[in-house]
Structures are given as structure tokens and as C-alpha cells.
Amino acid sequence: MAEDPSDDWAAAMAEQQQGSDDWGAALAEQASAEVKPAAFEKLSQSGAATIANDLEMILDIPVQLTVQLGKTKIAIRSLLQLAQGSVVELDGLAGEPMDVLVNGCLIAQGEVVVVNEKFGIRLTDIVTPSERLKKLNK
């Protein structure tokens, strides 16, 4: 014999009503509870040691370091015509500091140096963490 579907709906509605009554009682109980300020332990030197240990965990993670001499926009036609010895004009000026980026974020500026016939960069200005945060929030 098949059950009446309306009985299932009636039972579900009654169950839902019972649940909402329980919820209302729980809210009323919480509202009457005494509110106290949270108590936190003072940070100790061992807390600083924990932070140093956490920092040790990330020191070996590789990041992308980029030194940007300048940039330009070029049409695909011109790009396809480039060959060995071609010169591409950049928007950076000779002697102007170059940007040093880590994972695409500016962290410093510097100048090109040559050491033992290899190019390098001497950092002349390091962006402070607060300046980096300001740029991220823009």
C-alpha cells in the first residue's frame, strides 16, 4: 500500500518547525549569557623563536628574480623581422636605475655592473615593506 505524500510533507514541516523552535531557544540562552573579554597570554621570547623557526621553513622556496632594463611595445611584423644584431629601443634611459622584481613585485632598483666578465646588478635603492604594501593595496 502506497504512503500518502502529503503525510511526508506534513512530517517534514513539523520537524522543521521543531528545529526552528530549538534554534530560537538556543539564541535566547546565548543572549542572556554573561559576556567576558578574551584573555590572551603575553608573548614571550619563545614566541619569537617560533617565528624564526617558521621563517626557516620558507627560506629554500625558489622565487623568480627579474631585472628589468626597460620595455617597449612592438608590432608582430617588426618582431618577425628581428635578427641577430638587431637593436630594439626600450623606454629606459642609459644610466637610469633598473627595476628588480621578485615574482613580478618591485623590491629594489639598481645599476648594471660587470664582474669577471659577467653582468650583475648593484642595488642602489630597496623598496621598504611599507611601500610594497601601499602598492599592493592600490
VEXMARMAR-386122 format. One record per residue: residue in three letters; x, y, z of N, C-alpha, C, CB in turn. Coordinates in steps of 0.001 Angstrom, whole numbers, plus 524288, in hexadecimal, padded with zeros to 5 digits. Glycine has a CB too. Example, Ala and Ser with C-alpha at 12.3 -4.5 7.8 and 13.67 -1.06 7.14 Angstrom:
BEGIN
Ala833867E9C681E788300C7EE6C81E78833907F31C81E7882C2C7EE8782356Ser832327F73681BA8835667FBDC81BE4832648001E81EBE837047FDAA8165D
***
This chain:
BEGIN
Met803487FB708000080000800008000080374804CD800007FC457FFFF804B3Ala802768088D7FC88805B380D3A7FBF08046B8112680030804EB80FB57F683Glu808A9813C780205807DD817C58060B8060381CC68038180CED818BE80931Asp8033381FE58067480144824E580486805B5828DD804B67FC7B826D1807C9Pro8075082B448001D80B9D82F098000780A89833C78036B80CAB830C67FA7ESer805A1835308041B80463839C38075A805E2838D080D077FE8A83B19806F7Asp805B9833CC80ECA8075D832918141C80D3783380814C6805FF82CE181576Asp8105983248810B3815FF83333810ED817218390781166818BA830EF80C0ATrp8144083C2380E4881500841D480E888135C843ED813DA811E08449580A2AAla80F3A84206815EB80D5C843D081B05811538427881F3E808028415E81C51Ala813A383DC981EE88179283C2A822B881C7383F8A8223A818F88365B821FFAla81E05840B481D55822A9843FA81C81821BE8497A81E948241984430816A8Met81D2284BA881D9C81BED850EB81F8281BDE851168257A816A3852C181D57Ala819C084D09827E9819A284CCC82D9E81F2484C7382FC78165F8482082F7DGlu822768495A82D2E827EF848D582EE482AD084E0782E5482AC48448982BB3Gln829D6850CD82A1282C56855E28293C82A93859C282D6A82B0D85803823B7Gln82594859BE82EA68238B85D4E832A58260785C18837E981D8585CE583305Gln826B6857258392A829258559883E1B82EC68577E83E47828EC84F9A83ED4Gly8319D856F8839D283708858C4839898377485E9A83A4B8396D857448345DSer833E6861A3837F383425867538388B832D6868EE83E168307086A02834B6Asp82F6086605840C082E3786731846408330B8663D8499982994863D48483FAsp835E7861FE8488883AB5860CF84B7083ECB8650884A7683CE385B62849DFTrp83F30866DA8459F842F486AF18442E841BC86FFF8471D842DE86BEB83E31Gly83CD58716A8475183B378762E84A1383C87875D984FD983558877238495EAla83BC4871538522F83D0387099857BB842E88710B8589583AFE86B39859B3Ala845F786EEB8550A84BAE86F3A8558684D7C874E08551184E6086BD38514FLeu84B32877EA8517B84C9C87D6B850EB84B318808A855C6849ED87FC384C29Ala846B387F7C857FD845138823985CBF848C1880F98613C83F71880C085E38Glu84A8787C1A8618C84E2C87A89865AC8536A87D4A8650B84EF587498865A2Gln8555687DB58603085A4A8806085F30859E78862E8606785BF687F9785984Ala855828889185F33854D888E2986022854FA88F64865F584FB38901385DBFSer8533788BC58692B8532C88CBE86ECC8585988B508716884EC5889B487152Ala85BEB888DE86E91860F88874D870C88645088C1A871E0863DF8838A86D0DGlu867B188BBA875C786B28890158773886FB08906E8735186D4888F6287CEAVal870BE8952287171874E68960A86DA7879CF897B6870998734389A408698ALys87E338951F86F7F883248965587210887318979286DE1884FD891B68759APro88AED89B0C86F0A88F0F89C1B86B32892AE8976686AA78923C8A0FD86CC8Ala894D8896C58660889873892708650189D9589367867E08996D891C985F0AAla89FE588F45869DA8A4EB88FA786C878A91188CFA869318A4A788D2887218Phe8AD4588FDF868028B18588DC7864D78B67588D96868198B25E8911685FDBGlu8B9A7889A58670B8BEAB88944869AC8C27288D47867688C0ED883B48692ELys8C5FD88F2686AA08CA05892BF868C88CDDD88FB8865638CCE38957286D74Leu8CFBD8924C861328D3AE88FDA85DE18D8D688FB8860D08D445892D08589DSer8DB8588B718604D8E09188AE3862E98E4D788A5A85ED98E09488623866A3Gln8E99D889EB860928EE018893485D078ED7D8841685A068F329889538600BSer8EB088803385C638EA4C87B3E859978E6BA87C00854E78E8088770A85D42Gly8E31787FCF8553A8DFC688115850CA8E2FC8832E84C468DB9F885078525CAla8E6DD8867584D728EA498888D849628ED7B88428846E68EDF088CC884BA9Ala8EF218806484A0E8F21787BFA847FF8EEB2878B8844568F4328789284C7CThr8E9BC878378459F8E6258754E842488E5A0877F983D018E0C4874C7844E5Ile8E54987D2E83D038E4E388016838198E9D187F3B834DB8E4078860283925Ala8EE5E87F5B837638F34787E7A834948F35D878F8832378F80487F4183849Asn8F1728751C835158F13F86FC58330B8ED8686F6982E6C8EF9286BF083756Asp8E9148722D82EB08E5678723482A538E7E8874A6825838E0658752A82BCDLeu8EAFD878BC8263B8EDA287B4D821E98F1938779781F668F05C8804F823CAGlu8F4308746A8227E8F7F7870A4820748F56586CEB81C938FA7486D8B824F1Met8F06A86BBD81D5C8EDB48680381A088ED1486A11814748E862866BB81C56Ile8ECE886F3E813AF8EBDD8715380E7D8F0B78735980BB08E7F38759B80EE0Leu8F5358733680E368F9E68758680BED8FBC4872D3806F78FE308757680FD7Asp8FA6686DF0806228FC2986B09801838F83086B1B7FD0C8FD528656F80301Ile8F3F386DFF7FD948F00986E3C7F9718F21D871BB7F50F8EAB0870537FB94Pro8F24986FBB7F03F8F44A872EB7EBE98F061877197EA428F5A086F717E73AVal8F26087BAC7E8D08EF2D87FF57E6BF8F1A5881D57E1AA8EEB2884917EACBGln8EE9B884767DE768F0798867B7D9728F29588BFB7DA408EC08886747D543Leu8F7B588CC27D96A8FA2F891DE7D9D18FB00893F47D44D8FF7B8918D7DCE0Thr8F919898B37D34B8F97089B107CE248FBDE8A06E7CE9B8F40689B647CB8CVal8FF8D8A1B27CB35901BB8A6F47CAD28FFB98A9277C5B6907EF8A6F97CB13Gln8FCE68AD6F7C6108FA5C8AFA07C1818FD3D8B47B7BFAB8F4A88B0E77C2B1Leu8FFA28B41A7BB159026F8B8887B8C88FEA98BC967B6AA906128B6AD7B46EGly8FA688BAED7B4A38F67D8BE4E7B2498F2958BAF17AF788F8FB8C2527AE89Lys8EECB8BD807ACF48EB008BA827A9F68E9228BDC97A5678E65B8B8C77AD6AThr8E69F8BB3B7A1B28E4958BDE179D178E03B8BA9479AC68E8F68BEE479901Lys8DD078BD0F797928D9168BA35794948DB048B9FC78EFB8D3858BCDE794F4Ile8DA538B57B78C968DC448B4BB7874B8D8378B19B7843C8E1AE8B1E87874CAla8D76C8B30577F5C8D3BB8B03677C028D5F88AADD77AA38D2888B362776F6Ile8D2948A72C779CB8D44B8A1E57786D8D79A8A203773798CF8D89E3E777B2Arg8D63B8A55C76FA88D9388A5D276AD28DEED8A72C76C0C8D6C68AA0376733Ser8DFB48AAFD76F898E5018AC99770FF8E7C58A852774138E4D98B1A877436Leu8E4D88A5AA7776E8E7188A16B77A878E92A89D18777058E30889F3577E54Leu8E64789BCC772EB8E7E0897A076F5C8EC958992976C0A8E35B8962276BD6Gln8ED9189E3A76B918F1FB8A00E768798F7088A05976BA98F0C08A55D7662CLeu8F6C289F76770BE8FB7A89FB6773FE8FF2289B3D7729B8FA1189F87779E1Ala9041D89C71772969081B898827718490CB78999477529909D98989976B98Gln91092896327750391530896F57783B9179A89C43776E8919358927277765Gly918AB89F6B77AE691AF18A49577A27916E48A8E8779E691E248A4A377548Ser911D18A790779BA90DB98AB8F779AB90DB68AE8177ED79084B8A914778A1Val90C228B36177E9B90BCA8B6A9783479060D8B7E67843890F198BBCE782AEVal9044D8B714789158FEF38B85278A9B8FF448BCC178E8F8FC048B36578CEFGlu8FC8C8C10F78D618FC938C592790DA8F8EE8C493795738FAF48CA9478DE3Leu8FAED8C58A79A2D8F7D58C4EE79EF88F6878CA4B7A1238FAD08C19D7A31CAsp8F2B38CA7A7A4A48F13C8CF7F7A6E88F4EA8D1417AB448EBBF8CF347A8F9Gly8F85D8CDC87AD0E8FC278CF387B1199009A8D2677AED28FE4F8CA597B3C7Leu902988D61E7B1DB906EE8D95C7B01190C188D7187B1F19064D8DF057B201Ala9104E8D8227AF02915818D6517B092916EC8D8E07B5C3919B28D7987AC49Gly918E28D5D57B96291A688D7D87BE78915E78D8277C25F91CC58DD217BDD4Glu9112A8D7267C09890C978D7417C40990C7B8D2417C74B9076E8D7D97C0D1Pro90AD58D28D7CC3C90A948CDC37CF6C906D48C9C07CD10908DE8CF167D508Met908458C4D57CD9A904FC8C09E7CBB0901C48BE6D7D01D908468BC517C928Asp8FD1E8BC827CEC78F9A18BA467D2AE8FB2A8B4A57D3C48F3E68BA987D0DFVal8FB0A8B32B7D8CB8FBF08ADC87DA718F6B78ABD47DC8E9007D8AD577DEB0Leu8F4B58A7B37DA128EF988A5A47DB838F01E8A0127DD888EBD48A5D47D6D4Val8ED2089ECA7E1828ECC58996E7E36C8E71E897C57E2B98EE97898EF7E951Asn8E659893B77DF998E120891DC7DE348DDB0896527DC3C8DE8C88F367E2E6Gly8E00A899E57D93A8DD2389E2A7D6E08DC4B8A2DE7DA628D80F89C3C7D523Cys8DE428A2C37DF298DD7E8A70F7E2E38E2A58AA067E37F8DB888A4F67E851Leu8E2788AF337E2C18E72D8B2687E32B8E9448B24B7E8C48E60A8B8177E175Ile8EE3A8B0C07E95F8F0958B0AA7EE968F54F8B43E7EF038F2278AB277F000Ala8F7AB8B5AA7EA848FC588B8EE7EAB68FD6C8BB457E5589011A8B5C07EC9EGln901348BEEE7E549903418C1077E06A9092D8C0C27E0BF9014E8C6C67DF68Gly90BB28C0727DC44911588BFF77DC4D913B98C17B7D71B912E78BA7C7DDAEGlu918E68C0CE7D6E091BCE8C21E7D22391EFA8BD6B7D06591F668C6E47D30DVal91FEF8BD177CB52922D88B8B27C91E928978B9267CA899222C8B8767C322Val92AE98B4BF7CBF3930888B4717CCE8932A18AFB37C9F5931C78B4107D2EDVal937A78AFC67C8CA93A328AB547C64D93E698A9617CA0493C8C8ACD57C0D2Val93E0A8A4677CB76941D68A1FD7CEFD943B489CF97CC7093F6D8A0E67D48BAsn948E389CA67CB7A94B2B898037C8EE9484B896B27C3E694B0A893487CCA5Glu9475489A967C0B8944CC89A0F7BBA793F318980A7BBF7947F2896807B848Lys93CAE898877C08593735897027C1239342E89BC87C2F5936978925A7C515Phe92F7A89C567C0E692C2C8A0A67C27E929B889F857C7C9927F28A1B07BE67Gly929098A3A87CABD926618A3507CFC0923828A8617D0B192A428A2277D43EIle921368A8E27D53491E838ADB67D69491FFC8AF3E7DC1E918828AD197D60AArg921548B4287DCD0922768B6507E1FC91D818B90C7E3C7927528BA2F7E1E5Leu91B5A8B75B7E8279168A8B9B37EA20917B88BF1B7EC46914018B6377EE61Thr914BD8C2ED7EA76915848C84F7EC3A911078CA3A7EFA0916298CBE77E790Asp90C758C7D07EF15907E28C9707F21C9046B8C4B37F303904CC8CDE07EF45Ile903328C39B7F7E68FFDC8BF2B7F9378FA948C1467FAF8902658BBAC7FD90Val8F66C8BF1C7F8C58F1238C0C37FA1E8EFD18BEA37FF868ED168BED97F5F7Thr8EE018C20F803018ECBD8C064808548E7C58BD128084B8EC108C52F80BFCPro8E7318B9B880C2D8E26F8B68380C668DD748B9D580C7E8E2948B2FF81137Ser8DD868BE4380F2D8D8CD8C18980F538D78B8C3C3809EE8D97C8C60681348Glu8DB928C532806E58DAA48C7178018D8D8728C2C37FE1E8DFB88C93B7FF28Arg8DA5D8BDF57FED58D8598B98C7FBCD8D29A8B8927FD178DB9A8B4957FCDFLeu8D1398B8F6802188CBCD8B830803A38C8418BC58801548CB548B83080988Lys8CA218C13B801288C70D8C5787FED28C5EC8C4567F91A8C9EB8CAB97FF5BLys8C9DB8C24A7F6498C92B8C1107F0B88C5688BC8C7EFF98CE6D8BFC47EE30Leu8C5718B8B77F39C8C1E88B4477F3338BC438B5EB7F41A8C3728B00C7F714Asn8BB6F8B9C67F77F8B6268BB7D7F8D08B3B98BEF87F4A48B6378BE597FDF0Lys8B6C58C0B97F0D78B4A68C4237ECBB8B17E8C1217E8E88B8F38C6FB7E9E8
***
